Amino acid sequence: MEHEAIYNLYPNAVNVNEDGNGGFRAVDIDGNEITIDMSAVNTKATELQTAEDNKSASERAKQKLRNMGFAEDEVALLIHE
């Protein structure tokens, strides 16, 4: 969830790796290092996890289908609500 939080907070990050000291290093497309605020990352990771935990089974199933490449109309046909 931390990687997802980093990409959410730093949308210009193209490469994120653990730094070996409990933090992360990230660079942008030009190779410039991005300073990562781990406090903000931890807060965002908690928010993302809470949102995921609060999704209904139907929403989780829809997201899995989308991740597999199904179009919205196909998802609607497969998930009857």
C-alpha positions as CSV (number, residue, x, y, z in Angstrom):
1,M,0.0,0.0,0.0
2,E,3.0,2.3,0.6
3,H,4.0,2.2,-3.1
4,E,0.4,3.1,-4.1
5,A,0.4,5.9,-1.6
6,I,3.7,7.3,-3.0
7,Y,2.4,7.2,-6.6
8,N,-0.8,8.9,-5.4
9,L,1.1,11.7,-3.6
10,Y,3.9,12.0,-6.2
11,P,2.3,11.4,-9.6
12,N,5.5,12.4,-11.4
13,A,7.4,9.5,-9.7
14,V,8.4,6.9,-12.2
15,N,10.7,4.7,-10.1
16,V,10.2,4.1,-6.4
17,N,12.4,1.8,-4.3
18,E,12.9,1.1,-0.6
19,D,16.0,2.9,0.6
20,G,17.0,0.2,3.2
21,N,16.4,2.6,6.1
22,G,12.6,2.3,6.4
23,G,12.0,4.9,3.7
24,F,11.8,5.2,0.0
25,R,13.7,6.8,-2.8
26,A,11.9,8.0,-5.9
27,V,12.9,9.7,-9.2
28,D,11.0,11.5,-11.9
29,I,11.2,10.9,-15.6
30,D,14.2,13.1,-15.9
31,G,16.1,11.2,-13.2
32,N,15.7,13.9,-10.6
33,E,15.3,12.6,-7.0
34,I,12.0,13.2,-5.3
35,T,12.0,13.9,-1.6
36,I,9.5,11.5,0.0
37,D,7.6,12.7,3.1
38,M,7.1,9.3,5.0
39,S,4.6,10.9,7.4
40,A,2.4,11.9,4.4
41,V,2.9,8.5,2.8
42,N,1.8,6.7,6.0
43,T,-1.2,8.9,6.3
44,K,-2.2,8.3,2.6
45,A,-1.6,4.6,2.9
46,T,-4.0,4.4,5.9
47,E,-6.6,6.4,3.9
48,L,-6.2,4.1,0.9
49,Q,-6.5,1.0,3.1
50,T,-9.6,2.3,4.8
51,A,-11.2,3.1,1.5
52,E,-10.4,-0.4,0.3
53,D,-11.7,-2.0,3.5
54,N,-15.0,0.0,3.1
55,K,-15.6,-1.2,-0.4
56,S,-18.5,-3.5,-0.9
57,A,-17.9,-7.0,-2.3
58,S,-19.6,-5.8,-5.5
59,E,-17.1,-2.9,-5.8
60,R,-14.2,-5.1,-5.2
61,A,-15.4,-7.5,-7.9
62,K,-15.9,-4.7,-10.3
63,Q,-12.4,-3.4,-9.7
64,K,-10.9,-6.8,-10.2
65,L,-12.7,-7.1,-13.6
66,R,-11.5,-3.7,-14.6
67,N,-7.9,-4.6,-13.6
68,M,-8.3,-7.7,-15.9
69,G,-9.1,-5.4,-18.8
70,F,-12.9,-5.7,-19.0
71,A,-14.7,-2.6,-20.3
72,E,-17.3,-0.8,-18.2
73,D,-20.2,-2.3,-20.3
74,E,-18.8,-5.8,-19.8
75,V,-18.4,-5.2,-16.1
76,A,-22.0,-4.1,-15.9
77,L,-23.1,-7.2,-17.7
78,L,-21.2,-9.5,-15.3
79,I,-22.1,-7.7,-12.0
80,H,-25.8,-7.5,-11.8
81,E,-27.0,-4.9,-9.3
